[in-house]
């Protein structure tokens, strides 16, 4: 899988609530836009086909339970610990990585 964040390749398409305040975030070094109130998961999937690759193979992962229980939505921050994308609100200028930095945690 190529790095997440290919322009125009989002898995999710926003149909409503498009008048919320925009936020800037970075995914794999590329500047992206989302809206205030988005979770990290919804922000990433609105600009990328997947959240990350599986740590056990090449399969793309995009979250599973969507409530923080299944461990499928972990994503890494450039300068901090990994986080659960489905239950973490997106913050302005958040810097995220679709692949683990270095070795798998």
C-alpha positions as CSV (number, residue, x, y, z in Angstrom):
1,X,0.0,0.0,0.0
2,X,1.3,3.5,-0.8
3,X,1.4,6.0,2.0
4,X,-2.0,7.1,3.1
5,X,-3.1,10.6,2.0
6,X,-3.2,10.4,-1.8
7,X,-5.1,13.4,-3.0
8,X,-8.7,12.6,-3.9
9,X,-8.5,9.0,-2.7
10,X,-10.6,9.3,0.5
11,X,-12.7,6.3,1.7
12,X,-15.3,8.6,3.3
13,X,-17.2,11.3,1.4
14,X,-18.6,14.1,3.5
15,X,-22.3,14.7,2.7
16,X,-23.4,16.9,5.6
17,X,-22.1,19.3,8.3
18,X,-19.8,20.9,5.7
19,X,-20.1,24.4,7.3
20,X,-17.9,23.5,10.4
21,X,-14.6,25.4,10.9
22,X,-11.8,23.9,8.9
23,X,-8.7,22.4,10.6
24,X,-5.3,21.8,9.1
25,X,-3.4,18.5,9.9
26,X,-0.5,16.6,8.4
27,X,-0.6,13.0,7.2
28,X,2.7,11.5,6.3
29,X,4.2,15.0,5.9
30,X,1.4,16.3,3.6
31,X,-0.9,19.1,4.6
32,X,-4.5,18.0,4.7
33,X,-7.8,19.6,5.7
34,X,-10.7,18.4,7.9
35,X,-13.4,20.0,10.0
36,X,-13.7,20.9,13.6
37,X,-15.3,18.1,15.5
38,X,-13.9,15.3,13.3
39,X,-12.1,12.4,14.9
40,X,-8.7,11.5,13.7
41,X,-10.3,8.5,11.9
42,X,-12.9,10.4,10.0
43,X,-10.3,13.1,9.1
44,X,-7.8,10.6,7.7
45,X,-10.4,8.5,5.9
46,X,-11.8,11.6,4.2
47,X,-8.4,12.1,2.5
48,X,-7.0,8.6,2.3
49,X,-8.2,5.1,1.4
50,X,-6.9,3.6,4.6
51,X,-5.7,4.6,8.0
52,X,-2.6,2.3,8.1
53,X,-1.2,-1.1,7.2
54,X,-1.6,-4.1,9.4
55,X,1.4,-4.9,11.5
56,X,1.0,-8.6,10.5
57,X,0.9,-8.2,6.7
58,X,0.3,-5.8,3.8
59,X,-3.4,-5.4,4.3
60,X,-4.8,-1.9,4.7
61,X,-6.7,-1.1,7.9
62,X,-9.5,1.5,8.3
63,X,-10.8,0.8,11.8
64,X,-13.3,-1.8,12.7
65,X,-15.5,-1.3,15.8
66,X,-15.4,2.6,15.7
67,X,-15.7,2.8,19.5
68,X,-12.1,2.2,20.8
69,X,-12.4,-1.4,21.7
70,X,-10.9,-3.4,18.9
71,X,-7.3,-1.9,18.6
72,X,-7.7,-1.7,14.8
73,X,-7.5,2.1,14.5
74,X,-4.1,2.8,16.1
75,X,-2.2,5.6,14.2
76,X,1.1,7.2,15.1
77,X,2.0,10.8,15.8
78,X,5.2,12.2,14.5
79,X,6.5,13.3,17.9
80,X,4.4,11.3,20.4
81,X,2.8,8.0,21.2
82,X,0.3,6.2,19.0
83,X,-3.4,7.0,19.5
84,X,-6.8,5.5,18.8
85,X,-8.0,7.3,15.8
86,X,-11.7,6.5,16.3
87,X,-11.9,8.1,19.7
88,X,-9.4,11.0,19.4
89,X,-10.6,14.4,18.3
90,X,-8.5,15.9,15.6
91,X,-6.5,19.0,16.7
92,X,-5.1,21.8,14.6
93,X,-1.7,21.1,13.1
94,X,-1.8,17.5,14.4
95,X,1.0,15.5,12.7
96,X,0.2,11.9,11.9
97,X,1.9,8.9,10.3
98,X,0.2,6.0,8.6
99,X,3.2,3.8,9.2
100,X,4.9,3.1,12.5
101,X,8.1,5.2,12.9
102,X,10.9,2.6,13.0
103,X,9.8,-0.7,14.5
104,X,6.3,-1.7,15.4
105,X,5.3,-0.9,19.0
